[in-house]
Amino acid sequence: MAKETGRALLVGASRGLGAGLVSALSARGWDVTATVRDPKRGAPEGAASVERVDIDEPAQIEALHGRLADARFDLIFVVAGVSTADPTTPIHRESLSEALRLYRTNAISPIVFAEAFADRLAPGGMVALMSSTLGSIGRNTDGGYDAYRASKAALNMLARSFAARHKGIGVLIMHPGWVRTDMGGPQAPLDVETSTNAMAEAIAARRGLQGVAFVDWENKEIPW
């Protein structure tokens, strides 16, 4: 494993993929600032510092921006995301409030955060956003998971618009694979360590690149 240097801001790092990414990046030499919604629940292993933020709360984003006024990050990775209690529910049977909750947390809030912190990126820095292959329109041949798919497809579109506004910033939209987390379930084939270590390698391979890419945990491009 090659050692790297850089400072990363991991948003949504309390458990699962977020906590795994903190560990994977710190093991490679990154200085990681991790954000969680409730710091009282403990800090993810490997974090140099821990901050509190709920990305659905603009006032908390603004407060964090102020607390990190002197920081410059080489990587800002927004991992936070949600699903519904039953993601297989078709959209015509899903409650409007649930569908909008996913749209807010999975699509709008990550971009709001990225816009707020674009000025905290170091030259050549990268914004990474956790998406899913379920957000690929080109790969949707089977249907299902309507609300979740739509929220991730919206994130991908908004990420492309973000990249168009910020030509000097690399934007990496990542699919972590089907991972054994609270959201992925026990039947998923990948464990957190395998997924997050591979994503850390993909990030290393993409450092310094500009433009936008949609890739999986193994750095393989995914059709939009």
TORPA-4810 file (N, C-alpha, C, O; in nm, 3 decimals):
<nodes>
NODE_1_0.084_-0.120_0.000_0.000_0.000_0.000_0.088_0.125_0.000_0.168_0.145_0.091_M
NODE_2_0.072_0.208_-0.101_0.151_0.330_-0.110_0.098_0.435_-0.013_-0.023_0.455_-0.001_A
NODE_3_0.190_0.502_0.058_0.151_0.608_0.149_0.128_0.737_0.071_0.200_0.768_-0.024_K
NODE_4_0.027_0.811_0.113_-0.007_0.936_0.048_-0.006_1.047_0.152_-0.004_1.021_0.272_E
NODE_5_-0.009_1.169_0.105_-0.029_1.283_0.193_-0.147_1.362_0.140_-0.168_1.370_0.019_T
NODE_6_-0.221_1.420_0.229_-0.336_1.498_0.190_-0.430_1.511_0.307_-0.422_1.437_0.405_G
NODE_7_-0.518_1.605_0.296_-0.618_1.628_0.400_-0.756_1.603_0.342_-0.790_1.655_0.236_R
NODE_8_-0.835_1.524_0.413_-0.967_1.485_0.364_-1.075_1.525_0.464_-1.054_1.521_0.585_A
NODE_9_-1.191_1.563_0.411_-1.311_1.588_0.490_-1.413_1.482_0.450_-1.461_1.481_0.337_L
NODE_10_-1.445_1.392_0.543_-1.540_1.283_0.520_-1.672_1.317_0.587_-1.678_1.331_0.709_L
NODE_11_-1.777_1.330_0.509_-1.906_1.376_0.559_-2.002_1.258_0.568_-2.039_1.199_0.466_V
NODE_12_-2.041_1.224_0.691_-2.126_1.109_0.714_-2.043_0.988_0.748_-2.049_0.885_0.681_G
NODE_13_-1.962_1.000_0.856_-1.860_0.899_0.884_-1.884_0.822_1.013_-1.792_0.761_1.066_A
NODE_14_-2.006_0.823_1.063_-2.030_0.761_1.193_-2.026_0.609_1.189_-1.993_0.545_1.289_S
NODE_15_-2.060_0.549_1.073_-2.066_0.403_1.065_-2.056_0.360_0.920_-2.046_0.444_0.830_R
NODE_16_-2.060_0.231_0.897_-2.068_0.177_0.762_-1.957_0.224_0.671_-1.839_0.225_0.708_G
NODE_17_-1.995_0.264_0.550_-1.897_0.304_0.449_-1.820_0.429_0.490_-1.701_0.440_0.462_L
NODE_18_-1.887_0.522_0.556_-1.819_0.644_0.599_-1.707_0.614_0.697_-1.595_0.663_0.680_G
NODE_19_-1.737_0.535_0.800_-1.635_0.497_0.897_-1.525_0.415_0.831_-1.407_0.432_0.863_A
NODE_20_-1.564_0.327_0.739_-1.465_0.247_0.668_-1.371_0.331_0.584_-1.251_0.302_0.576_G
NODE_21_-1.423_0.435_0.521_-1.339_0.523_0.441_-1.243_0.603_0.527_-1.129_0.627_0.487_L
NODE_22_-1.287_0.645_0.645_-1.195_0.714_0.736_-1.076_0.624_0.766_-0.961_0.667_0.760_V
NODE_23_-1.105_0.498_0.800_-0.998_0.403_0.832_-0.908_0.378_0.711_-0.785_0.376_0.725_S
NODE_24_-0.968_0.358_0.593_-0.890_0.327_0.473_-0.801_0.444_0.433_-0.685_0.423_0.397_A
NODE_25_-0.853_0.565_0.438_-0.775_0.681_0.398_-0.665_0.713_0.500_-0.552_0.743_0.462_L
NODE_26_-0.699_0.706_0.629_-0.598_0.736_0.731_-0.484_0.635_0.726_-0.368_0.671_0.751_S
NODE_27_-0.515_0.509_0.695_-0.411_0.406_0.684_-0.315_0.435_0.569_-0.201_0.389_0.569_A
NODE_28_-0.362_0.512_0.471_-0.279_0.548_0.356_-0.206_0.680_0.376_-0.137_0.727_0.286_R
NODE_29_-0.222_0.741_0.492_-0.147_0.862_0.522_-0.227_0.991_0.518_-0.172_1.098_0.541_G
NODE_30_-0.357_0.981_0.489_-0.440_1.101_0.486_-0.466_1.152_0.628_-0.477_1.073_0.722_W
NODE_31_-0.475_1.282_0.642_-0.523_1.347_0.763_-0.673_1.369_0.744_-0.714_1.449_0.660_D
NODE_32_-0.754_1.297_0.822_-0.898_1.293_0.796_-0.976_1.367_0.904_-0.966_1.336_1.023_V
NODE_33_-1.055_1.464_0.860_-1.157_1.525_0.945_-1.288_1.456_0.912_-1.334_1.459_0.798_T
NODE_34_-1.349_1.395_1.013_-1.473_1.320_0.993_-1.590_1.398_1.051_-1.577_1.459_1.156_A
NODE_35_-1.703_1.396_0.981_-1.823_1.458_1.037_-1.926_1.351_1.068_-1.941_1.252_0.996_T
NODE_36_-1.997_1.374_1.178_-2.105_1.286_1.222_-2.221_1.374_1.268_-2.202_1.492_1.295_V
NODE_37_-2.338_1.316_1.277_-2.451_1.393_1.327_-2.450_1.404_1.478_-2.500_1.502_1.534_R
NODE_38_-2.393_1.303_1.547_-2.391_1.303_1.692_-2.253_1.259_1.742_-2.227_1.139_1.751_D
NODE_39_-2.165_1.353_1.776_-2.030_1.318_1.821_-2.029_1.236_1.950_-1.929_1.170_1.979_P
NODE_40_-2.137_1.240_2.027_-2.142_1.165_2.153_-2.137_1.015_2.130_-2.106_0.938_2.222_K
NODE_41_-2.168_0.972_2.008_-2.166_0.828_1.978_-2.027_0.776_1.948_-2.009_0.658_1.918_R
NODE_42_-1.928_0.864_1.955_-1.790_0.821_1.936_-1.734_0.863_1.802_-1.808_0.898_1.709_G
NODE_43_-1.601_0.858_1.793_-1.532_0.899_1.672_-1.494_0.777_1.589_-1.457_0.674_1.645_A
NODE_44_-1.503_0.786_1.457_-1.459_0.674_1.373_-1.308_0.654_1.385_-1.233_0.751_1.397_P
NODE_45_-1.265_0.529_1.381_-1.124_0.496_1.396_-1.042_0.557_1.283_-1.074_0.542_1.165_E
NODE_46_-0.936_0.627_1.322_-0.846_0.687_1.224_-0.869_0.834_1.200_-0.788_0.899_1.134_G
NODE_47_-0.977_0.890_1.253_-1.005_1.032_1.231_-0.910_1.118_1.314_-0.891_1.094_1.433_A
NODE_48_-0.851_1.219_1.248_-0.766_1.313_1.320_-0.850_1.409_1.403_-0.807_1.455_1.509_A
NODE_49_-0.970_1.439_1.355_-1.063_1.525_1.427_-1.205_1.490_1.383_-1.226_1.434_1.276_S
NODE_50_-1.300_1.525_1.468_-1.441_1.494_1.441_-1.523_1.621_1.458_-1.508_1.694_1.557_V
NODE_51_-1.610_1.647_1.362_-1.698_1.763_1.366_-1.844_1.716_1.353_-1.872_1.608_1.302_E
NODE_52_-1.933_1.800_1.401_-2.076_1.769_1.395_-2.141_1.844_1.280_-2.123_1.964_1.266_R
NODE_53_-2.218_1.771_1.198_-2.301_1.836_1.097_-2.408_1.739_1.049_-2.383_1.620_1.033_V
NODE_54_-2.527_1.792_1.028_-2.635_1.723_0.959_-2.651_1.794_0.825_-2.688_1.912_0.823_D
NODE_55_-2.623_1.726_0.715_-2.621_1.796_0.586_-2.759_1.841_0.541_-2.770_1.918_0.445_I
NODE_56_-2.863_1.795_0.608_-2.997_1.844_0.576_-3.030_1.975_0.646_-3.138_2.031_0.627_D
NODE_57_-2.936_2.025_0.726_-2.957_2.148_0.803_-2.859_2.255_0.754_-2.743_2.253_0.794_E
NODE_58_-2.904_2.349_0.670_-2.813_2.452_0.617_-2.740_2.531_0.724_-2.625_2.570_0.704_P
NODE_59_-2.805_2.556_0.837_-2.739_2.632_0.943_-2.620_2.556_0.999_-2.519_2.617_1.036_A
NODE_60_-2.630_2.423_1.006_-2.518_2.343_1.055_-2.404_2.341_0.953_-2.287_2.340_0.991_Q
NODE_61_-2.438_2.339_0.825_-2.334_2.346_0.721_-2.259_2.479_0.732_-2.136_2.482_0.725_I
NODE_62_-2.333_2.586_0.748_-2.272_2.719_0.761_-2.182_2.726_0.884_-2.073_2.782_0.879_E
NODE_63_-2.229_2.668_0.996_-2.150_2.671_1.119_-2.021_2.591_1.102_-1.915_2.633_1.148_A
NODE_64_-2.029_2.475_1.037_-1.909_2.394_1.013_-1.812_2.469_0.921_-1.691_2.466_0.943_L
NODE_65_-1.865_2.534_0.821_-1.781_2.613_0.730_-1.703_2.719_0.808_-1.586_2.744_0.779_H
NODE_66_-1.767_2.779_0.905_-1.699_2.877_0.988_-1.594_2.815_1.077_-1.485_2.871_1.094_G
NODE_67_-1.625_2.700_1.136_-1.528_2.634_1.224_-1.405_2.587_1.148_-1.296_2.579_1.205_R
NODE_68_-1.421_2.555_1.021_-1.310_2.507_0.939_-1.256_2.617_0.846_-1.209_2.589_0.736_L
NODE_69_-1.264_2.740_0.894_-1.228_2.856_0.810_-1.084_2.850_0.762_-1.054_2.898_0.652_A
NODE_70_-0.994_2.793_0.841_-0.852_2.792_0.804_-0.810_2.662_0.735_-0.693_2.646_0.700_D
NODE_71_-0.903_2.571_0.716_-0.869_2.440_0.659_-0.875_2.443_0.507_-0.956_2.514_0.448_A
NODE_72_-0.788_2.365_0.445_-0.792_2.343_0.301_-0.780_2.192_0.278_-0.687_2.128_0.327_R
NODE_73_-0.875_2.138_0.204_-0.884_1.994_0.187_-0.849_1.952_0.044_-0.885_2.019_-0.052_F
NODE_74_-0.778_1.842_0.034_-0.749_1.783_-0.097_-0.863_1.695_-0.145_-0.877_1.668_-0.264_D
NODE_75_-0.945_1.650_-0.050_-1.060_1.565_-0.081_-1.174_1.600_0.012_-1.157_1.606_0.133_L
NODE_76_-1.291_1.625_-0.047_-1.415_1.635_0.030_-1.506_1.525_-0.022_-1.545_1.526_-0.139_I
NODE_77_-1.541_1.430_0.065_-1.620_1.314_0.025_-1.749_1.314_0.105_-1.748_1.295_0.227_F
NODE_78_-1.861_1.335_0.036_-1.993_1.332_0.101_-2.048_1.191_0.086_-2.088_1.149_-0.022_V
NODE_79_-2.050_1.119_0.198_-2.093_0.980_0.200_-2.238_0.967_0.245_-2.306_0.871_0.208_V
NODE_80_-2.285_1.062_0.323_-2.417_1.054_0.386_-2.526_1.023_0.284_-2.530_1.080_0.175_A
NODE_81_-2.615_0.932_0.323_-2.728_0.897_0.236_-2.827_0.810_0.312_-2.794_0.755_0.417_G
NODE_82_-2.947_0.799_0.259_-3.053_0.724_0.326_-3.130_0.641_0.223_-3.119_0.663_0.102_V
NODE_83_-3.207_0.546_0.275_-3.301_0.470_0.193_-3.435_0.468_0.265_-3.448_0.524_0.374_S
NODE_84_-3.533_0.404_0.205_-3.663_0.390_0.269_-3.667_0.259_0.348_-3.579_0.174_0.334_T
NODE_85_-3.770_0.244_0.431_-3.785_0.121_0.508_-3.796_0.000_0.417_-3.740_-0.106_0.446_A
NODE_86_-3.866_0.015_0.305_-3.876_-0.091_0.205_-3.844_-0.031_0.068_-3.933_0.021_0.001_D
NODE_87_-3.717_-0.038_0.027_-3.677_0.027_-0.098_-3.740_-0.034_-0.223_-3.732_0.024_-0.331_P
NODE_88_-3.801_-0.152_-0.210_-3.864_-0.215_-0.327_-4.003_-0.159_-0.355_-4.064_-0.195_-0.456_T
NODE_89_-4.054_-0.072_-0.268_-4.187_-0.015_-0.289_-4.188_0.067_-0.418_-4.106_0.158_-0.433_T
NODE_90_-4.280_0.038_-0.512_-4.285_0.118_-0.635_-4.329_0.261_-0.606_-4.397_0.286_-0.506_P
NODE_91_-4.290_0.353_-0.691_-4.309_0.495_-0.662_-4.455_0.532_-0.646_-4.486_0.624_-0.570_I
NODE_92_-4.547_0.464_-0.715_-4.688_0.500_-0.704_-4.748_0.454_-0.572_-4.861_0.491_-0.538_H
NODE_93_-4.673_0.372_-0.496_-4.719_0.328_-0.365_-4.635_0.387_-0.251_-4.667_0.367_-0.134_R
NODE_94_-4.530_0.457_-0.286_-4.444_0.520_-0.186_-4.508_0.649_-0.138_-4.571_0.720_-0.217_E
NODE_95_-4.492_0.680_-0.010_-4.545_0.807_0.040_-4.463_0.922_-0.017_-4.342_0.911_-0.035_S
NODE_96_-4.531_1.032_-0.044_-4.463_1.149_-0.099_-4.356_1.199_-0.003_-4.248_1.240_-0.045_L
NODE_97_-4.386_1.196_0.127_-4.290_1.246_0.225_-4.162_1.163_0.224_-4.053_1.218_0.239_S
NODE_98_-4.174_1.031_0.208_-4.056_0.945_0.203_-3.974_0.971_0.076_-3.851_0.980_0.082_E
NODE_99_-4.042_0.981_-0.037_-3.971_1.007_-0.162_-3.897_1.140_-0.157_-3.783_1.150_-0.203_A
NODE_100_-3.961_1.242_-0.100_-3.896_1.373_-0.090_-3.783_1.372_0.011_-3.684_1.444_-0.006_L
NODE_101_-3.796_1.291_0.117_-3.687_1.278_0.215_-3.562_1.223_0.147_-3.451_1.273_0.170_R
NODE_102_-3.578_1.120_0.065_-3.464_1.065_-0.008_-3.406_1.167_-0.105_-3.284_1.181_-0.116_L
NODE_103_-3.493_1.238_-0.174_-3.447_1.336_-0.272_-3.365_1.445_-0.204_-3.263_1.491_-0.257_Y
NODE_104_-3.410_1.486_-0.086_-3.336_1.591_-0.015_-3.199_1.541_0.033_-3.097_1.604_0.005_R
NODE_105_-3.198_1.429_0.105_-3.074_1.382_0.166_-2.976_1.325_0.065_-2.855_1.345_0.077_T
NODE_106_-3.026_1.253_-0.035_-2.938_1.185_-0.130_-2.894_1.271_-0.248_-2.789_1.246_-0.306_N
NODE_107_-2.974_1.371_-0.283_-2.944_1.449_-0.404_-2.914_1.596_-0.375_-2.808_1.646_-0.413_A
NODE_108_-3.005_1.663_-0.308_-2.990_1.808_-0.289_-2.883_1.841_-0.185_-2.793_1.920_-0.212_I
NODE_109_-2.892_1.781_-0.067_-2.802_1.818_0.042_-2.655_1.794_0.011_-2.573_1.879_0.047_S
NODE_110_-2.616_1.684_-0.055_-2.474_1.668_-0.088_-2.420_1.780_-0.177_-2.305_1.822_-0.161_P
NODE_111_-2.501_1.827_-0.271_-2.455_1.934_-0.359_-2.454_2.068_-0.286_-2.364_2.149_-0.308_I
NODE_112_-2.552_2.091_-0.200_-2.551_2.212_-0.118_-2.423_2.215_-0.034_-2.358_2.320_-0.022_V
NODE_113_-2.386_2.101_0.023_-2.263_2.094_0.102_-2.141_2.120_0.014_-2.053_2.197_0.050_F
NODE_114_-2.137_2.055_-0.101_-2.022_2.073_-0.191_-2.007_2.218_-0.235_-1.895_2.269_-0.241_A
NODE_115_-2.117_2.284_-0.264_-2.111_2.426_-0.302_-2.059_2.510_-0.187_-1.977_2.600_-0.207_E
NODE_116_-2.105_2.481_-0.066_-2.063_2.559_0.050_-1.914_2.544_0.077_-1.849_2.638_0.122_A
NODE_117_-1.859_2.425_0.048_-1.719_2.398_0.082_-1.626_2.400_-0.038_-1.509_2.364_-0.026_F
NODE_118_-1.675_2.442_-0.154_-1.588_2.449_-0.271_-1.468_2.540_-0.246_-1.360_2.517_-0.299_A
NODE_119_-1.488_2.644_-0.165_-1.376_2.735_-0.136_-1.282_2.681_-0.029_-1.184_2.747_0.005_D
NODE_120_-1.311_2.564_0.024_-1.222_2.500_0.121_-1.135_2.393_0.056_-1.059_2.324_0.124_R
NODE_121_-1.147_2.378_-0.076_-1.062_2.283_-0.147_-0.926_2.344_-0.177_-0.915_2.461_-0.214_L
NODE_122_-0.823_2.264_-0.160_-0.689_2.304_-0.200_-0.679_2.299_-0.353_-0.759_2.231_-0.416_A
NODE_123_-0.583_2.369_-0.413_-0.564_2.359_-0.558_-0.547_2.213_-0.601_-0.472_2.137_-0.539_P
NODE_124_-0.618_2.175_-0.706_-0.615_2.037_-0.752_-0.700_1.943_-0.670_-0.692_1.821_-0.686_G
NODE_125_-0.783_1.999_-0.581_-0.865_1.917_-0.493_-0.981_1.849_-0.565_-1.014_1.882_-0.678_G
NODE_126_-1.040_1.753_-0.494_-1.146_1.670_-0.551_-1.267_1.666_-0.459_-1.253_1.661_-0.336_M
NODE_127_-1.386_1.669_-0.519_-1.511_1.641_-0.449_-1.557_1.503_-0.491_-1.570_1.475_-0.610_V
NODE_128_-1.582_1.416_-0.394_-1.637_1.283_-0.421_-1.776_1.275_-0.358_-1.800_1.328_-0.250_A
NODE_129_-1.865_1.208_-0.428_-2.004_1.194_-0.383_-2.043_1.047_-0.392_-2.019_0.982_-0.494_L
NODE_130_-2.103_0.995_-0.284_-2.143_0.855_-0.284_-2.276_0.839_-0.357_-2.379_0.888_-0.311_M
NODE_131_-2.271_0.771_-0.469_-2.392_0.745_-0.546_-2.416_0.594_-0.548_-2.387_0.525_-0.450_S
NODE_132_-2.468_0.543_-0.657_-2.497_0.401_-0.671_-2.517_0.369_-0.817_-2.560_0.454_-0.896_S
NODE_133_-2.486_0.246_-0.854_-2.516_0.202_-0.990_-2.667_0.205_-1.016_-2.711_0.208_-1.131_T
NODE_134_-2.746_0.203_-0.908_-2.891_0.216_-0.924_-2.930_0.353_-0.977_-3.041_0.372_-1.026_L
NODE_135_-2.839_0.450_-0.967_-2.863_0.582_-1.024_-2.829_0.592_-1.171_-2.847_0.698_-1.232_G
NODE_136_-2.780_0.484_-1.229_-2.748_0.484_-1.372_-2.874_0.462_-1.454_-2.939_0.358_-1.442_S
NODE_137_-2.909_0.559_-1.537_-3.025_0.544_-1.626_-2.996_0.436_-1.730_-3.084_0.357_-1.765_I
NODE_138_-2.873_0.433_-1.780_-2.836_0.337_-1.883_-2.844_0.193_-1.837_-2.867_0.103_-1.918_G
NODE_139_-2.825_0.169_-1.707_-2.827_0.033_-1.655_-2.963_-0.009_-1.600_-2.980_-0.123_-1.557_R
NODE_140_-3.059_0.080_-1.601_-3.189_0.045_-1.543_-3.273_-0.031_-1.645_-3.352_0.027_-1.719_N
NODE_141_-3.253_-0.161_-1.647_-3.331_-0.247_-1.737_-3.434_-0.331_-1.662_-3.522_-0.390_-1.724_T
NODE_142_-3.424_-0.336_-1.529_-3.512_-0.421_-1.449_-3.613_-0.344_-1.365_-3.706_-0.403_-1.312_D
NODE_143_-3.595_-0.211_-1.352_-3.684_-0.134_-1.267_-3.662_-0.165_-1.120_-3.562_-0.226_-1.083_G
NODE_144_-3.756_-0.121_-1.037_-3.746_-0.144_-0.894_-3.664_-0.036_-0.824_-3.593_0.041_-0.888_G
NODE_145_-3.677_-0.033_-0.693_-3.604_0.063_-0.609_-3.626_0.206_-0.659_-3.531_0.284_-0.670_Y
NODE_146_-3.751_0.238_-0.690_-3.781_0.361_-0.762_-3.733_0.487_-0.692_-3.661_0.568_-0.752_D
NODE_147_-3.772_0.505_-0.565_-3.738_0.630_-0.496_-3.587_0.644_-0.479_-3.531_0.752_-0.498_A
NODE_148_-3.522_0.534_-0.444_-3.377_0.538_-0.426_-3.306_0.563_-0.559_-3.215_0.645_-0.566_Y
NODE_149_-3.347_0.491_-0.664_-3.288_0.512_-0.797_-3.300_0.658_-0.839_-3.203_0.720_-0.885_R
NODE_150_-3.421_0.712_-0.824_-3.445_0.849_-0.870_-3.359_0.949_-0.793_-3.308_1.045_-0.851_A
NODE_151_-3.342_0.926_-0.661_-3.262_1.020_-0.582_-3.115_1.016_-0.624_-3.049_1.120_-0.628_S
NODE_152_-3.063_0.897_-0.655_-2.923_0.887_-0.695_-2.902_0.936_-0.838_-2.799_0.995_-0.869_K
NODE_153_-3.000_0.912_-0.926_-2.990_0.968_-1.061_-2.990_1.121_-1.055_-2.918_1.187_-1.131_A
NODE_154_-3.072_1.177_-0.965_-3.074_1.322_-0.947_-2.940_1.372_-0.894_-2.891_1.476_-0.939_A
NODE_155_-2.882_1.299_-0.800_-2.749_1.337_-0.750_-2.648_1.340_-0.864_-2.569_1.434_-0.874_L
NODE_156_-2.650_1.238_-0.949_-2.555_1.233_-1.060_-2.571_1.355_-1.152_-2.472_1.414_-1.196_N
NODE_157_-2.695_1.390_-1.181_-2.720_1.506_-1.268_-2.672_1.635_-1.202_-2.607_1.717_-1.266_M
NODE_158_-2.704_1.652_-1.074_-2.662_1.772_-1.003_-2.510_1.778_-0.991_-2.451_1.886_-0.995_L
NODE_159_-2.446_1.662_-0.978_-2.300_1.658_-0.971_-2.238_1.703_-1.103_-2.135_1.771_-1.103_A
NODE_160_-2.299_1.665_-1.213_-2.248_1.710_-1.343_-2.263_1.862_-1.357_-2.175_1.929_-1.411_R
NODE_161_-2.373_1.915_-1.307_-2.391_2.061_-1.311_-2.289_2.130_-1.221_-2.235_2.235_-1.256_S
NODE_162_-2.263_2.071_-1.104_-2.161_2.125_-1.013_-2.026_2.128_-1.083_-1.954_2.228_-1.076_F
NODE_163_-1.991_2.019_-1.152_-1.864_2.013_-1.223_-1.856_2.117_-1.333_-1.749_2.174_-1.358_A
NODE_164_-1.968_2.143_-1.399_-1.970_2.244_-1.505_-1.948_2.384_-1.449_-1.889_2.470_-1.514_A
NODE_165_-1.995_2.407_-1.327_-1.976_2.538_-1.263_-1.835_2.555_-1.209_-1.786_2.667_-1.196_R
NODE_166_-1.770_2.444_-1.177_-1.638_2.449_-1.111_-1.538_2.372_-1.197_-1.503_2.259_-1.165_H
NODE_167_-1.494_2.434_-1.303_-1.410_2.365_-1.401_-1.278_2.315_-1.344_-1.222_2.218_-1.394_K
NODE_168_-1.227_2.380_-1.241_-1.097_2.341_-1.188_-1.103_2.233_-1.082_-0.999_2.195_-1.027_G
NODE_169_-1.222_2.183_-1.051_-1.239_2.083_-0.946_-1.268_1.947_-1.008_-1.353_1.936_-1.096_I
NODE_170_-1.198_1.845_-0.963_-1.231_1.709_-1.003_-1.352_1.660_-0.924_-1.358_1.679_-0.802_G
NODE_171_-1.447_1.599_-0.992_-1.568_1.548_-0.927_-1.577_1.398_-0.955_-1.581_1.355_-1.070_V
NODE_172_-1.579_1.319_-0.848_-1.583_1.174_-0.859_-1.712_1.123_-0.795_-1.733_1.137_-0.674_L
NODE_173_-1.798_1.064_-0.877_-1.923_1.005_-0.830_-1.899_0.856_-0.816_-1.863_0.790_-0.914_I
NODE_174_-1.919_0.801_-0.696_-1.875_0.664_-0.670_-1.990_0.570_-0.632_-2.079_0.605_-0.554_M
NODE_175_-1.984_0.450_-0.689_-2.070_0.338_-0.649_-1.984_0.244_-0.565_-1.884_0.193_-0.614_H
NODE_176_-2.021_0.220_-0.438_-1.935_0.141_-0.351_-1.946_-0.010_-0.370_-1.874_-0.086_-0.306_P
NODE_177_-2.038_-0.053_-0.457_-2.070_-0.195_-0.465_-2.185_-0.226_-0.370_-2.232_-0.140_-0.295_G
NODE_178_-2.228_-0.350_-0.374_-2.331_-0.396_-0.281_-2.259_-0.445_-0.156_-2.195_-0.550_-0.158_W
NODE_179_-2.271_-0.368_-0.048_-2.186_-0.386_0.070_-2.271_-0.424_0.191_-2.384_-0.378_0.207_V
NODE_180_-2.215_-0.509_0.276_-2.282_-0.551_0.398_-2.279_-0.438_0.502_-2.190_-0.432_0.586_R
NODE_181_-2.378_-0.351_0.493_-2.399_-0.243_0.589_-2.544_-0.249_0.635_-2.619_-0.337_0.593_T
NODE_182_-2.583_-0.156_0.721_-2.723_-0.150_0.762_-2.813_-0.132_0.641_-2.923_-0.188_0.636_D
NODE_183_-2.769_-0.054_0.544_-2.849_-0.030_0.424_-2.838_-0.146_0.325_-2.938_-0.184_0.264_M
NODE_184_-2.718_-0.202_0.309_-2.698_-0.307_0.210_-2.751_-0.443_0.252_-2.788_-0.524_0.168_G
NODE_185_-2.755_-0.466_0.384_-2.807_-0.592_0.434_-2.702_-0.701_0.444_-2.594_-0.689_0.386_G
NODE_186_-2.733_-0.808_0.519_-2.635_-0.915_0.545_-2.603_-1.003_0.425_-2.502_-1.073_0.425_P
NODE_187_-2.689_-0.999_0.323_-2.668_-1.086_0.207_-2.575_-1.026_0.103_-2.541_-1.093_0.005_Q
NODE_188_-2.532_-0.902_0.121_-2.446_-0.835_0.024_-2.311_-0.907_0.012_-2.260_-0.957_0.112_A
NODE_189_-2.253_-0.913_-0.107_-2.130_-0.989_-0.127_-2.002_-0.921_-0.079_-1.902_-0.989_-0.054_P
NODE_190_-2.002_-0.789_-0.066_-1.881_-0.716_-0.028_-1.885_-0.677_0.119_-1.991_-0.641_0.171_L
NODE_191_-1.769_-0.683_0.186_-1.762_-0.626_0.320_-1.712_-0.482_0.310_-1.661_-0.439_0.207_D
NODE_192_-1.729_-0.410_0.419_-1.695_-0.267_0.421_-1.547_-0.246_0.391_-1.511_-0.155_0.315_V
NODE_193_-1.461_-0.327_0.449_-1.317_-0.309_0.430_-1.277_-0.324_0.284_-1.198_-0.245_0.233_E
NODE_194_-1.330_-0.427_0.217_-1.296_-0.449_0.077_-1.340_-0.331_-0.009_-1.264_-0.282_-0.093_T
NODE_195_-1.463_-0.285_0.012_-1.516_-0.175_-0.066_-1.439_-0.046_-0.042_-1.399_0.022_-0.137_S
NODE_196_-1.418_-0.012_0.083_-1.356_0.117_0.114_-1.208_0.120_0.079_-1.157_0.224_0.037_T
NODE_197_-1.138_0.009_0.095_-0.998_0.005_0.052_-0.987_0.025_-0.099_-0.899_0.096_-0.147_N
NODE_198_-1.077_-0.039_-0.173_-1.076_-0.022_-0.319_-1.111_0.121_-0.358_-1.051_0.176_-0.450_A
NODE_199_-1.208_0.182_-0.289_-1.243_0.321_-0.319_-1.126_0.414_-0.290_-1.103_0.510_-0.364_M
NODE_200_-1.054_0.388_-0.182_-0.936_0.470_-0.150_-0.832_0.461_-0.262_-0.768_0.561_-0.295_A
NODE_201_-0.815_0.342_-0.319_-0.723_0.326_-0.431_-0.773_0.401_-0.555_-0.694_0.462_-0.627_E
NODE_202_-0.904_0.396_-0.579_-0.961_0.469_-0.693_-0.941_0.619_-0.677_-0.910_0.689_-0.774_A
NODE_203_-0.960_0.668_-0.555_-0.938_0.810_-0.529_-0.793_0.848_-0.557_-0.766_0.951_-0.618_I
NODE_204_-0.700_0.764_-0.512_-0.558_0.791_-0.536_-0.528_0.797_-0.686_-0.451_0.881_-0.731_A
NODE_205_-0.591_0.707_-0.762_-0.567_0.703_-0.906_-0.624_0.825_-0.978_-0.575_0.864_-1.083_A
NODE_206_-0.728_0.885_-0.919_-0.795_0.998_-0.984_-0.747_1.133_-0.934_-0.791_1.236_-0.985_R
NODE_207_-0.659_1.136_-0.836_-0.615_1.264_-0.779_-0.552_1.352_-0.886_-0.474_1.307_-0.969_R
NODE_208_-0.589_1.479_-0.882_-0.533_1.576_-0.975_-0.606_1.587_-1.106_-0.581_1.680_-1.184_G
NODE_209_-0.698_1.494_-1.133_-0.774_1.500_-1.258_-0.890_1.597_-1.245_-0.947_1.613_-1.137_L
NODE_210_-0.924_1.663_-1.354_-1.038_1.753_-1.355_-1.154_1.689_-1.431_-1.140_1.583_-1.491_Q
NODE_211_-1.269_1.756_-1.427_-1.387_1.700_-1.491_-1.462_1.609_-1.396_-1.436_1.609_-1.276_G
NODE_212_-1.555_1.532_-1.450_-1.643_1.449_-1.368_-1.641_1.306_-1.420_-1.638_1.283_-1.541_V
NODE_213_-1.642_1.210_-1.327_-1.645_1.068_-1.364_-1.740_0.995_-1.270_-1.751_1.029_-1.152_A
NODE_214_-1.807_0.893_-1.323_-1.898_0.807_-1.247_-1.836_0.668_-1.250_-1.834_0.602_-1.354_F
NODE_215_-1.785_0.622_-1.135_-1.709_0.497_-1.131_-1.755_0.409_-1.015_-1.821_0.456_-0.922_V
NODE_216_-1.719_0.280_-1.023_-1.747_0.191_-0.911_-1.626_0.184_-0.820_-1.526_0.253_-0.842_D
NODE_217_-1.635_0.099_-0.718_-1.529_0.090_-0.617_-1.396_0.045_-0.677_-1.290_0.069_-0.618_W
NODE_218_-1.400_-0.020_-0.791_-1.278_-0.066_-0.858_-1.230_0.032_-0.965_-1.144_-0.002_-1.046_E
NODE_219_-1.286_0.151_-0.965_-1.247_0.258_-1.059_-1.289_0.227_-1.202_-1.230_0.280_-1.296_N
NODE_220_-1.390_0.143_-1.220_-1.444_0.114_-1.353_-1.560_0.210_-1.381_-1.649_0.226_-1.297_K
NODE_221_-1.559_0.272_-1.497_-1.660_0.372_-1.529_-1.797_0.307_-1.548_-1.809_0.195_-1.598_E
NODE_222_-1.900_0.380_-1.505_-2.039_0.335_-1.510_-2.113_0.424_-1.609_-2.093_0.545_-1.609_I
NODE_223_-2.197_0.367_-1.694_-2.274_0.452_-1.786_-2.372_0.541_-1.711_-2.430_0.501_-1.610_P
NODE_224_-2.389_0.661_-1.763_-2.480_0.755_-1.698_-2.625_0.708_-1.710_-2.716_0.775_-1.660_W
</nodes>
